[in-house]
Amino acid sequence: MRVNLRNMSDNQAGLIAAVKVAGDLGRRIRDMGIVPGTEIKIQGRAPLYDPVALRVRGATITLRNNEADFIEVEVND
């Protein structure tokens, strides 16, 4: 099942299916290792749910929800 990264739950994992943004933001997201086929796990969220902490390729990174909206994930059930 594909879901938007923003809608994933804490500790939920999956594979990145698509990054649907171009330009500088798309390049920045891809430079962080967020590319299709990469395993990703939601580590947690800030108290107001923005930003979200992700575990990608052995590193913990954060994205704002408006950036996470461009990322689709094939979640593990």
N, C-alpha and C positions, 0 to 999 in steps of 0.2 A: 504494500500500500504506500503510495506517495503522499507526503504531507509537506507543508511549508515548515521550514526550520523554526519559525516563530511559534508554531502550534505544538511543538514537541514537548514532552514532559521531562522533568528532571530525571536523570539517569537513563533516559531512553537513548537507544543507539540505532544506527543505520548507516547506509551508504549514500553518499551524495549522488543524486541522480542528475541534477542540472544546476547551473549557475546562470540565471537569466538577466544579466546586466552587462553592459559594455562600458567602454571608456575607462576613466581613471578608477572609478569604484570597482569595476569588474577586474581590472588589473590588480588592484590592491587585495581584493578577496582571493584571487588566484595565487598571488605572491605569498599569502599566508598558508598555502597548501590546501585550500578549499577548492578542490577540483573534482569533477565527476569520477566516481569509482573509489573515492577515499572514504575510509571508515571515520565516523564522527559519533561523539557521545556528548549529551548535555550534562555538564557538571553542576550547574546551578544558575540561579538568577539573582539579580539585585533585589532589594526589598520592594521596589516599585516595578519589578519585572523587566527592567531595562537598565543595563545590558544583560546579555546572556553569556555565560561562560561555557566554552566548548573544549573538548579534548580532541585534538587532531594531530596525528603523526607524532605522538608522544609529547606534545606541547599543549598548554592550556592558553587559549586566546579568548578574547571577548569581542562580541559584535553587538551593535545597537539593533533594536528590532526593525528599524527601517532598512538596515542592511540585510538582516536575516530574511526579510520578505522576498528577496531575489533568489533564495536557495531552496531547492526542492530535495527532499531526502526520501529514499526508499527505506522505510522503517522495518526493524526486526520485530516480529510479533511475539 
